[in-house]
Every structure is written in C-alpha cells, then in structure tokens.
C-alpha cells in the first residue's frame, strides 16, 4: 500500500510552529467571528434560513419549517435546530443565527489541520488550515447563517474517515464516516452521501479494492447507524407533510436542480473555473501550482484520493443544471490540502503574491471605478441605488486597502520570511480588510434599509405587503409575516423605489438605497 503524501518534498521554511499556531487561531477568529454580530443578515439565503428558524418558535413546531407561513422544503432540519438552540442564548440576533455556522467552520478548519498533521506533518497541516480559514469564499460561507458550513464539516469528516479506513480498516473509522454522512443527510440531504460515496468508489476502484469498498459501503451496522441518525426526522416530516414534502425536497430541490436551472441559476460547463480563481484568493497562484502537479500527485494514495474528491465535485456540479458558486466549496478541502503540500514549492514571490496585489488594487480603486462606470449600468434598480447613495465608502476604507496593498508589496520585496508564511499572513490581512472594511459597505447599501424598515413597522398594526421584492430578513427583524397580494389602502408596503411611480396617494416612511417603505392612504 502506498501511504506517501501527495508530495514527498517537505515545506522548506523555518517559521516557528508556535507562530503558525497563533496565526491559525487568529485566522479562525477573524474569518468567522470578526463583526459577526454587527453586520445585518444578508438576503436571500441568510434571511430565509433565519426566518424559518424564527417561525419554528412562532408556530411551536420544531419538525416542519415554514417561510412567511408557507411550507419550506428546501433543506432538512439540523441547521434550524442548531440555530434555534443558539437563539435561545443570544436571541433573534445576527450572532444568534450565525454562531452555529461559525463554530462549524472553525471545527472544519481544525479537522483539516488535524488530518493533514496526522498523515503528513504539522507544518503542512497548519498551512492547510490557514489557507482554508482565509480563502475568500470559505470565509464568506463559513459564517453565513445557512446550512453549508455544517454540511462542509460533515462531508469532510466522512471522507477523512474513509481515507483513514482505507489505510487501516478499523470499524470505528467506518462507523464515524457513516455517522458523519447521517448528520450531513440531516443537514442538506442526498449530496452529503453522494460526494463521499462516489469519491470513495472511484478511489478504491482505481486502487483495485472495489470489493473492499462494496463491503464497507453496505456494512449493516454502518447503514443502521446512518438510518438511526437521519430516519426519525425524515419519517416524522413525511408523516406530517406527505407527498408534498417528498416532491418538494427530493424532487424539486434535489433532482430538478440537477436536471435544469432553478430560479435562474444556470451557467456553462466552465462556470466554476472563475469561481475557483476568485474563491481561493489570495492563494490562486498556489492553486495553479497544485494543478500543475496532478500527474505526480496521483501516484500517491493521498494525492489520488484528493484528486478523485475534487474532480468529482467539479465535474458533477459543472454538469448540473442549477449552478451556484458555493457548490464548489464541497471540493475545497481536497484542493486546499493539495495546495498545502505544494505551497513550499513556489519560488517566485511576485507570482505567488500577484493575486493579492490585484485584489487589493481593485478594492482600493473600487469607489473610483463605480463613479467612473456607473453610466454604463442599465439595470433600473442598480441605477436607483447609485443615484440615491452618496459616498457609501467611509474615509478609512481606501486607507485600509492601500495598507493591505503596501504589506503585500513589502512581502514581495522581502527575502527573509518563508513565502508560505507570507502567503498565510496575506490571507489573514485579506479577511481582516474584507470583514472590517468591504463587507460593512456592502451591508450598508444592500441590507441596512431592509433592517431599518423592519424596525420601523415592528409595532405598527397595519397589514404589511412586500411588493415585487423578496427580502426575508425583513420578516426576521420586524418579527412579522407579510401578505402576498397587490397593495391596497391602509397597507404598509415594502418595495423597490423604482416601483413607486406605479402607486398613488401614499406617505413615504423610508426611502434609502433603492428601497422604499410607504403607507398607502
């Protein structure tokens, strides 16, 4: 059996391990917890998940979720249960809804670190953890009040258990893998089983051990454990909702998503290539390095296993009719571990840090670019936002981006520190300016009017109509349901400002960043 790591060349740097451990702890704290309580919930997904959790308390029903009073079959129950527990401690607040995801993301990073430390060495494990924690898309998904952070954790644990079982057929590892898949199935459904099942089947088959895989995959005790974890809720939900749940969840939100684009989320076969390049910033150069080592990596057990994982997810979702950027994150542990094994092989400081230079340069120039090119925008809603928004970037925004750029340029010039360490530092800088400077601006423009409008009407007894707008975070903050019908006299109406010309005789209660709250007289 070949147990060598994906690359036999060790990372050549003398950065103290204790320093990398401190940096990893800082990366987790900043990436998943910095400003977690101050930024409003983002629509659509955070608002929908959070409101479904709030409505469980509203209806006293912790089995079947609803959104604005209507059955919500999008996702299974586990993330809602965890959000419910969190909000019992922190209330219906941003931190209350996001904390389960942030904790799951932190555990996800630590699991990756621990796995790589076990099968290779601690330094590589620390770099794998650091890149995972600070890759742009991971940071975005990791703290969001949605199911994906939890799902990523369970898929990763399941696949790590499968690989370790391949190395050492221990029943405990096998059953841990089944348990992780059961929890994943309770988090987001069939995808939590599909990815580990197909990845492991490909890997075992390529290593000539398909019979061993078949025996493990259909282990009766493992299947029983999986069933005991997942079946009770699915059974209870089916008894309550019947065929509507089966069709809504298994068919519409799983099978139909693969067969065709849902809600306009389609794309070409190359959809995920730019997502990878941007989503793994500031480590894109390391991604290219790992990709160039494909032939060498597949000679080892670990390398082949990780490439089976990454390529299956990439190919499967590339052929899926519905494409969303976060689907590729299910493959990130595999590619990030491969990247960690090759990060020490980068020689050019300029090439390695050029993606960060491009990122910080773009963000520093963003205010000027918006002003210069806003005349090219044709979407009426976006035009209205820009017309009614004056200088949303605070004075320290550009200073923060230029400082990040200066640090990156310094690291390009500097020859003392190991390049892998410098890339890790830039990762921490990236998530710091992202959550400290950029996301507050986006939140102010996109979500602050929704939250302000909701707080204005929380105690108003008038009916509320959300008209030609879908922002479920409004329901969370107002702690009310809205009516789905044309507005009429006496209604409170939340809509886009561009639609006000179609209404008559109203009082404007709030008009901000393209969003209007009015009362029809």
N, C-alpha and C positions, 0 to 999 in steps of 0.2 A: 504494500500500500504506500502511496506517495503522500507524505504528510508535510512536505515542504511548503513554505508560504508562497504567495503569489510571486514574490520576487525574493531571491536569495541574497540580494545586496542590501546590507543594513544602511539605515539612515546615518550619514556621517555628519553629526554635529555634536557639540559639547554642551549644549544648553542644559543646565541642571534640571533633573527630573522634577524637583520640588517646585521650580519656577513654572514648568509646564502644567503641573497640577493646579497651582494657584491660578494660572491663566485659564485653565479649563473651567474651574469653578466660577471665575469672573465671566467667562463667555456664556455659561449657562444662565447666570443671574441676569446679565444684561439682555441677552437674546430673548429670554422667555418671561422675564418679570419686570424689566425696566418700563415704567409708565403703563403697566398693565391695568392699573386702576383709574387712570386719568383719561385715556382715550375712549371715546364713546364706541358702542357696538357698531360694527360695520354691516351694512346691508349688502347683499341679501342674506347670506348664509348665517352670520352671527346673529342677526336679528331673528331669523326663523328658528334656529335651534333654541335660543334663549326664550323666545316667546312660547314655544312648545313646552319647555320646562315650566315656565310660569303658569301656563294653563293646566298643567297637571295639578298644581295646588288649587287653582281656581275651581276646577271640577271635582277635586278629590279623587282623581283617577290616575294611578301610577302604573297602569298597564297599557292603555291606549293613548297615544298622543294626538293632540289637535293643534291646528294653527288657525287663529281667528275663528275658533269654534268648529272648524271643519276637520275631518279625519286627516291625519298626516301620516302617510305610509312610506315616506322617503327612506327612513333609517330605522333600525331596531332600537332597543330601549336603553342599552347600557350607559351611553353618554348622558342621556337625560337623567338617569338615576344618580349618576355622579354629580351632575350639575345641581340636582335637587338637594343632595347632601351638602354641597358647597354653599348653596344659597341659604340653607338653614343656618349656617355660621356667619355668612357675610351679607345676607340679604340679596334682594334682586338688584345687584350692582355689577359693574363691569368685572371686578375681581371675582365676585361670586360665580359668574358664568364662565370665566376664562380659567380659573385656577385648576380645574381637573386637566385641561389640555396642557397647561404649563408644566404641571407635575409629570404628566405622561411624557411630554417632550424631554424633560430633564432625565427621566428614567431611561428613555430611548437612547439618549446620548451616552449615558453611563453604561448601558448594556452593550453598546457598540465598543466603547472603550474597554470594558472588561473582557469581551470576546476576543478582540484583537490582542490584548495583553496576554491572554491565555494561549492563543495559537501562534503568536509571533513574539512580541516583546512589548514592554510598557511604553517605550518611546513612540513606537508606531501606533499603539493604542491611543495615546494622548493626542497625537496628530489627527487620527481618525475622529476622535471625539471633538476636537477643536474645529475641524472643518465642518463636521455635522452641525455643531451648535451654531456656527456663524455663517453658513451658506445662506444666501439671501432668502431663498424660497422656504428652506426649513424654518428659519426664524419667523417668517410670515405665518406658516401653517402651524408651527409649534404652539403658539399662544392663543390661536383663534378658538373661539367658543363653538367648535364644530367637532365632528367625530374623527377626523383624520389623524390627529396626533395620537389618539388612543389606538386607532387601527394600525398605524405605523409601528407602534410599540409591539403589538401582538403578532403582526406578520414577521417582524424582525426576530422576536424571541422564538417563534415557531421554526423559522429557517435556521437559526443558530443551533437550536436543539437537534434539528435534522442533521446538520453537518457534523456536530459532535457525536451524534449517534452513528453516523457513517464511520467515523474514526474508531469509536468504541461502542459497540452495540449494547448499550445499557438501557434497560427498560425504563428507568427513571427519566432519562432524557426523552425517550419516546413519548411517555405519558405527559411530560411537561409540554412537549410540542402539541399534542392533542388538546391539552388544556388551553394553551395559547390560541389555537385555532377556534376552540369553542368560544372563548371570550371575544375573539375577533368577529366571529359569526354573530355574536350578540351585539356587536358594535356597529357593523356595517354590512353584514350578510355574506353572500357567497364568495366575494372577492378575497375574504380572509382565509378561505380554504383553497381557492383556485390557485393563487400565487405559490404558496408552499407546496401544494400537490404537484403542479406541473413542473415547477423548478426542480424539485427533488426527483421526479420521474425522469426528467431529461438527464440530470447529473448521474443518477445511479445507472441509467441505461448506457450512457457514454463510458462509464467505468466498468461495464459488463456485470452489473449487480442488480439487474431488474427484478430477479426473483426475490432478492432480499428486500428491495423496495416494496414489492407487492405484499410480501408477508407483513412488513411493518405498517403499510398503509391500511391494511384491513385487519389489524390486530383488534380482537374483540374487546379487550379491556380498554384499549385506547378509544375505540368507537363508542363504548359505553360511557366513558368519561366525557367525551365530546357531547354526547346526547344529554347527559345529566346536566351539563352546563347550559346548553343552548335550548333544549327542547321545552322546558317548562314555560318560558315566556312565549315562544312561538306557538305552543299549544294553546295557552290561555288567550293570546291575541286572535288566533284563528277561531276559537270557540266564540269569542265576542264579536268579531268583525266578519267572519265567514269568508265567502268568495271575494268580497271587496278587498280584503287585506291581501289575499293570495295574488289577485290580479294586479293590485296597486303596487305591492312591494316586489314580488318575484318577477312579474312580467313587465310592468311599466318601468319600474325603477332599476331593473337589472337587465333582463333580456332585451327589452325595447331600447335601452340605452346603447347596447352593443350593435343592434341591428340598424339603427338610424340616429341622426342628430336629434337631440331633445332640447327644447327651449332655445333653439338657435345655436347650440354649442357643437358645431361641426368643425371640419378642418381637413387639410390634405394629409397624405402619408408622412410628410416631413414636419408636421405640426410640432412635434416635441423636440426637434433639434434646436430651434431658437430658445425654447423653454429651458432646455438643459444649459445652454450657453449663458443665459441670463440668470436662471435659477441657482446656479452653482457659483455665481460671483461671490467673492473676488477670486475664486480658485479655478477659473476657466482654463488657465494655462496648464494646471495640474490635470484637469480633465483630458486635455489633448494629449498630455504625456502618457496618461494611463491608457488611452485609446490606442496609442502607437505601440503599446506593449502587449496587445491582445494575443499574438501568436506565442510569445514567451510565457504569458500568464496561464494560458490554458493547459500547459504541460503539468502544472501542479494541481493537486486536488482542490486546494482553496481557490486558486485562480479560476479553474474551470467552473466550480460551484458558483462563484460570484458572477462570472460572465453569463452563466445559464440564468441566474436570477435577474440580472439587469436586462439582458436581451429579451427574455420572455416578456417582461413587463413592457418594455419599449415596443416590441412588435405587436403584442396583444392590443395595447391601447392605441397604437398607430392605426390599426385596422378597425378599431371600434368606431361606430357611427357617431357617438357622442364623445367629444374631446374636451377635457377641462385641464388646465395647467397642473393642478395638484395630483392628477392620476400618476404622473411620472415619479412623484415623491416616493411611491411604494418601492421603487428601484434604487433610491438614493443610498441606503446603507451599503448595498453591494458596490456601487461605483465609488463611493467615498472611501471604503476600505481599500479598494484597488488604488485609488488616488493616494492614500496614506502610505502605501507600500512603495510608491514612486516619487513622493514629494521630495525626497532627498536626492533624487537623480537629476533634478533640474539644475542647470548650470548658469543660465543667463538670468541675471537679476532683472534686467529690463523686460525680457519676455515674461517672466513669472509675475511681475507686478504691473505690467501694462494694462490688464483688465481693470485693476483698481484705479489706475490713473484715468482711464477712460470713464469709469463710473463716477468718480468724484469730480472730474472736469464737467461731465454732463450735468450732474446735480448742482454744481456751483453756478453753471450757466442757465439753469432751468428758468429762473424768473425772467431773464432777458429773452430767452427763446420763446417763452409763452407770449410775451409782449410783442415780439417781432413777427411771430407767425400766427397770431390769433385771427388775422384777417383771412387766413386760408381755411378756417374752420367753418363748416357748413351745417353742422347739427344745431338746430334751433335751441335745444336745451343747454348745450355746452356754451353756445354764444351768449345765452342769457346769464349763465353763471359768470362768465368772464366780464360781461357788461356790468353786472351788479356787485362784483367783487373787486375791491380796491386794495392792492398790495397785500395779499394774504401772507407773504413771507416776512417773518419777523427780522429785526435788524441782525440778530446773531446767526441767522440761517446761512448766509453766504460765508460768514466768518468760520462757521463750523466745517463747511465743505472745503474751504480753502485750507484750513488747518489739516484736515484729513489728507488732502492732496499733497501738502507740504511734507507730512510724515512719510507718505508713500515715496515721494521723490527722494527724501533723505535715505530711505532704506534701499533705493536703487543705487545710490552713490556709495553707501556704507559697505565696507568689506569685512567688518568684524563679526557680525552676528550671522548665524546659520540662516540660509534662505528659508528653510522650513519654518523656523521660529518667526522670521519676519512676516511670512505669509499669514501665520497664525495671529500675530499681532494686528495685522491689517484686517483680518476677519473680525476681531474684537472692535477695532475702530469702525468698521463698516456698520455693524449692528448698533453701535453707540450713536452714530450720527443718523442712522436710519430711524431709530425709535425716539431719539432725542430731538431731531430737527425736521426730518422729512415727514414722518407719519403724523405729527401734530398738525402740520399744514394741511395734509390731505383730509384728516379728520375734521378740521375746522370747516373746510369747504364742503365736504361731502355729507358729514353726519351732524354737525352742530345745529343746523336749522331743524333737523328732524327731532333731535332731543329737546331743543328749546320749545318747539311747537307742542310736543307731547306734554311737557311740564306745564305749559300754559293751560291746557284743556283737561288736566287730570281731574279737577274737581268741578268741571262745568257739566251740568246735567244734560245739555243739548246733545242730540244724536251726532255721531261723528261719521263722516263719509270720506274714505280715502279714494280719491277720484283720479283714474288714469296714472296711478302711482303705486308702487309695491315696495314699501319700506317697513317690514315687520318690526324693526326696532322701535318704531313709533308706538306699537302696542305694548312693548315692554315698559317703556318709560311712562306712558300715560296710564298703564295698568288698566286698560280698557280694550274692548273689542270694537271693531269698526264695521259699518254696514257697506255691503256691496250693491250699490244702486246709483242711479243718477241723483245728483244733489237736488234738494228742494228747500223751500223757505223754512228758516229756523235751524238748518243744519250747520254744523261746523265742518268745513271742508279742507282737507289737506291735499294739495295738488302741486303741479309744476306751474311756475309763474307764467309760462308761455300759454297756458290754457285759460287765464283769467279773462281774456277778451271774449271768450265764449259764454261768460256768465254775466248776469246783470244784478244790480241792486245788492251789493254786499259791502261788508266792512272788513278791511284788511287788519288782521291781528298780528301777523308776522310775514314779512317778505324778505328773504335772505338767501343768497347763493342759489338762485333759481327755484327755490321752494317757497310756496305761499300757504299760509293758514288764514282762512277767511270765515266769516259768518254771513250766511245768506239771510237777508232781511225780508 
